[in-house]
Amino acid sequence: MRALALASVLAALPPLCTPARAEFPCDELWGERNAVYGEAGYCFRTPRGIKAFGNADCRYDDIADVPLSARDRAKVAEIQRQERAAGCPR
C-alpha cells in the first residue's frame, strides 16, 4: 500500500528536466566542452564563446582542425552525449 502511495506522489511531481532546470546543466556542459577546445587553441566566433574563453592564444578557426588527444576527443564525445540526453540546445 505504501509503495502505491509513494508512486502516486512521485507521479504528481513536475519533471526534473524542465527548460528552467535543464538550463544550468546545459550551461555547465557547454562550458566543459568548449574549455577543451579553448585550451587546444580554438578561435571562438560567438560572443558567448569569446566572452567565456577569449581568443588571445587561438590558432584554429575551424573546429575540425583543432588537434585533440584521444582522451580529449573521448571527453568531448561524453559531454555531447550528456548534452543530448539533457535536451540541451545545439
N, C-alpha and C positions, 0 to 999 in steps of 0.2 A: 504494500500500500504506500509506503514512504517513497519507494522508487518512482512510482507513478506521480506522486505529488511533486517530487523534485523535477521530473521530466516536464511536467506542466509549467513549473516556474521557469525552467531553462528555456522552454519553447516561447515563453512570453517576453523574454529579454530581447532587446534590439540586437541586430547582428554586429559582430565586432569590427567588420571591415566596411563601415560606412565611410563615405568620402572624407568626412572630417577626421575620423580616426586613421584612415589609410594615408592621409597626407604626411604625417610625421614619419612613419616608416619609409615612405617613398622618398622623402627628402633625405633621410639618413642613407638609404641605399644609393640614391643618386650621388651623394657626396662621396661615399666609399668608392663607388665605381669610377667616378671622374678623378678622384685623388690618384688612383693607379695610373690613369692616362696622363694626368698633370705631372706626376713625378717622372714619367718616362719622356716628357718633353712635348706633349701635345699642345697645339696652339688653339685655345678655345675661341669660338666665334660668337657665342651668345653672351649677352650682358650678364646673365646669371653665372655662367662659367668663368668669365673674365673677372667678375667681382669676387667669386669664391676662390679662384686659384691664380689669377693673374696670367700674364703671358711673358713675363720678363725673361725667362730662360727657355722659352718654347723653341722647338726646332722642326716640328712636323705639322703641316697644315691638314693633311689627310689622316684620319684616324687609322686607316688601313696601313699606313706607313710607320706607325708607332711600334718600335721594337719592344715586345713584351716577352718576358721569360715564360716558360711553361707554367710556372707557379702563378704568375700574374694573369695569364690567359685563363687558367682554371678559376682563379678568384673572380675575375670579371664574369665568366660564364655562370658561376654560382650566384653572384649578385643579380645578374639578369634573370636567372630562374626565379629568385625571390621576388624581384620586381614584377614579373609576370604573374606569379602566384598571388601577390598582393593587389593586382589590378592597377599597378602604377601607370600613369600616362607615359606615353613614349615621347 
